[in-house]
Amino acid sequence: MSANQLPPEQSNMTVAPAAVGTSPAATAAGVIRPESDIEVAPIGDRGRGARRKIAYAFLIAYAVLMFVPFAWTVITSFKTLPDSTRLTLIPQPFTLEPWRFVFENLEPSVVTMFINSFAISAAVTVTNLVLGSLAGYAFARLNFPGRTFLFLLVLATLMIPDQLRLVPVYILFSDIGLTRGIGQYVSVVLLLAISATSVFLMRQYFLTIPKDLEEAAKIDGAGTFTTFLRVMLPLATPALAAVTILQFQGSWNAFFWPSVFLRAEEAWTLPIGLTLFRLEGGMANNWPPLMAVVVLATLPILALYLFFQRYFVEGVAASGVKG
């Protein structure tokens, strides 16, 4: 029946277009819902932006809270002793006397302790990078009997406190002459030369690297060590950066083993000197010079983290992806 042949009451009706999401059966039956009644689901998560703002506000507040002690330390190092007992953000008066006292009156000198700390920390960091990367690659890629058991045994060393090993380690090093002269430094470096944490981080990161790269290197004739040195190690830069920061910071702040073996004053590191200055050097309540030494001890770690922070975060995050 054509439109001209429809009854008058139907010829004047206008058929609305089918609504989005309306089934063909409903359209054929003439059941068409008005656009105002159509329920449209929200696109995306409307609360995501609000949650992100809350998270950023919390992180900024936490960062400021963590920064306050360091800022207060720096400010106090430029104050006089009477002014250091008052809660003032601006030193009144501003003075460099605490810093002059630190560089001229401490024995051994703060420069000597700084050099000792840096030498030991650098040596420990290098040994952890070399030995940790070799052990991590072996546990991640090489197949040998007892690999899993040995790796768990390495991790189990984290549960052994240093105090438990003090007597046998000291007797051993004393018998081979590593408690006198240059041997004091060697003993500390040997004790901190490799950490289970370094092995774990490197092993976990090597597991995230596709095996296709190693297979391609082997097809080209590269041996195991060449593949490790020229293919795998350059790809593990984030993990190496994480190990660098963690081990340098740990050895820089180390107190137990250096206090056991570094007996001569000229061999002291900054943590030892800072503790003894506070206890025996009359600086227990002399806050400005004490804070100046603390600032000096913090600067290398701060500079190292600012330089490697991007690689550090990436390495720690990637090392927990695959087990």
N, C-alpha and C positions, 0 to 999 in steps of 0.2 A: 504494500500500500504506500503510495507516495505521500509526500507531506501535504499536497493539496487535498488529498482524500481523507485526512485525519479529522476526527471530530473537532468541533470548535474549541472545546475545553482542553484538548491535548495539543492542538496546533499552536497555541499560544505559550506552551511550556518550553523553557530553555533547558537543555541538558548540560549540567555543569561538567567540566572536565574531570576525569578520574583523579582523585587525590593521590598523592604520593604514598605508596605503601598499601593502597586499597587492592584487595585481591580481585582477580577477573570475575570470580563468581559473584562477589558483592556488587561489582559494576554491572554485570548482566542482570542482576536482580533489581537494579535500580536503587540499591541502598548506598547512597553516596553521602559521606559525612562532610559537613561544612569545614572550611579551612580553620575556623576558630576552634573547632573541637579536636584538631589533630594534635597529639602529644609528640613533641620533638625532643629526643634525648639530648642532653648537653654534650657538646663535642669536647673531649679532653677532660682533664681534672681541674675544676675551677678552684679547688682549695690548694693546688700545688704552689701557686705564687705566694699565698699567705704562709704556708709552711716553710717555704724557702726564706722568706723575710725573717720569720721567727728563728730559723736556724742560723742565719747570718748574724742576727742581733745577739744570739747566745754565744756564737763563736767570737765575735768582736769583744763582747764583755769578758769572755774568758781570756782572750789574748791580752786585753788591758790589765786584767787582774794578775796575769803571770808576768807582765812587764813592769808592774809597780815595784817589786823588790829590787830589780836591777836598776831602775831609774832612781830609786831612793839611795841605793849604794853609790851611784855616780854622784848624786847631789851631795851626799854626806862627805865624800872624799875631798870636796872643795870647801868644807866648813871648818870653823874653829871648834875646839873641844866644847866650850860652853854652848855654842850654837847647835852642835850635833845632838843635843838632848832636847831640842825644841822641834816641833812639827812644822817646819817652814820649807816651802818648795824652793825658795831662792836663798842661797847662802848670804848671811848677813853677819860679817862681811865676807866677800868672796876672797879666798886665799889659796895659794899653791904650796903652803907650808907642809901639809901632809905628804904631798908628792916629793918635796925636797927631802923630808925626813926619811921616806922610804928608800930613796936612791943614795942617800949619804950616810945613814946611821945604822942600817941593818947589817948584821954579820951572820952568815955569809951574805954577800950582796944579792939584791934581787935579780940583777942581770945574770949572775952565776946560776942561781936556781932556775931562772927562765931557760937558760941554755941547757941545763941538765934535763929539765922536763921535756923540752922540745926534742932533744937528741933521743931520749928513751922512747917518747911517743912516736917519733918518726920511724925508728927501727922496729918497734912493735907493729906499727901499721903496715909497713912493707912486708914483714914476715907473715902477717895474717893475710894480706892480699895474695902473696905467692902460694903459701901452703894451703890456705882456705880454698882458693880457686882450683888448685890441683886436686885436693881431696874432694871438693864438691863435684868436679867433673867426673872423677872416678866413681863416686857413689851414684851419680845420675846416669852415666852412659856405659860404663864398663861392666861387663858381666863376669863376676868371679865368685867363687864359693864363699858363702857367709856374708854377702854384701849387706843384706838387710840387718843381720845380727850385729855386724860391726858398726853400722850407722846408728843403731839404737844404743850401742855401747858408748859411742861418742856423745850422743845426747845425754846419756846417763851421767856423764862427768859433770854436767851442770848442777847435779844434786849433791855433789861433794863439796863441802865448804873448805875454803883455803886454810882455816884454822886447824882442820883435821890433818892436813898435810904438812903443817909447819915443821914439826920435829924431824921426820925422816928427810924432808927436802933440805933443811938447813944442815943436817949432818952430812948428807951426800955432797952438797956444794962446798962445805967446809973441808971435806977430805980431798977434794980435787982443786982446792985453792981459789974458789970463786967468791970468797967473802972478804978479800983484801984488794986494795988498789983498783985497777981497771976491772977486776973480776966482779966487783960490786955491781957495776952497770950490766955486765954480761949476764949475771945471775937473774937480774930483774927482767931483762929482755927474753931470756930463755923461758922463764916461767910464764910470760905473757905472749910468747911467740905465736901461738895458735890457740884459737878459741872455738869451742863447739858452735857458738853462734855464727861465726864466720863460715864454717863448713855448712851449716844448715842453710843459711841465706844463699850461698853460692849453689848448693845442690838443688834447692827449690827453683832457683831462677833458670838453671840449665835445663831443668825438666820442661820449662815452658817454651824452649826453643825447638822448632820443628826438626825432626830427624832427617828430613829431606835435604837440609843443608849439609849435614855430615855425609850422607850418602853421595851427594854430588861431589864433595871434596874427595871422597875415597875413590870414586870413579876416575877423577883426574889424577890419581896416584898419590894423594896425600896420606901420610901415616897418621897414627893416633895423636901423637904429640903435635904434628904440624896442623892437623885439624883443630885441635884445642887452641893452639897459639894464634892461628891466622883466621879462623872462622868463628869459633865459639867465644873466645875471650873478647874480641871487639864488640860482639853483640851483647855482652854482659856488663856493659858500662854502668847501667843503673844499679846493679847489685854490687859492683865494685865500689861505687860511690857510697852506698849504704854501709858497706864494711869499713870504708875509710873513715867515715864520720863516727861510727859506733866505736871502733877500736882506738882511734886517736883520742876521742873524748874519754873513753874508759881508762886508757893508760895515762892520759894527762891528769885525770883526777884520782888515779890510783894512790892508795895510802898504805895498805897493809903490807904488801911485799916490799915496796921501797923503804918503808920504815924498819923492816927486818934486816935488809941487806945493806942499805946505804947508811953506814954508821958514821963515816967522816962528814964533817960539816960542809966541806967543799963539794960533796957529792949529793947534798940534799936537793930535792925537788921542791916546787912551789907548795904543794899540799903539806909536806913535812915542815917546811919553814913557816908557813902560815900558822900551823897548829902550835909549834914551839914558840913563835913570837907571841902568840896570844897567851900561852900558859906561863912561859918563863921570861919573856922579853918585856914585860910590863905594859903590853898593849891590850890587855883584857878589857879595859875601859877607855882606852884611847882610840875611839871609833874612827876618826878621819884617816889616820895612816892605815889602819886595818882595812878600811873600805877601799883605799887606794890599791893595796895589794890584791884584794878580791877582784877589783876591776881589771888589773893586769892579768890575773889568772883566767879571767873570763873571755878576754878579747880574742885569743886564738881560736877557741871553740866557736865563738860567734862568727868570726870571719870564715871559718871552714864551712859552717852550716849555710851561711848566705851564699857561698860559692857553689855548693853541691846540693842545695835544697831540692831543686827540681828532680835531679837524678835520685836523690835519697828517697823521696816519696814514691817515685815510680818503682824503684827497686824493692822497697819494702812491700808495696802493694802487689807487685808481680810475684814475689817470692811466696805468697800465701795462696796462689791460685791453684797450684797442682801439687799433690803430695805423693 
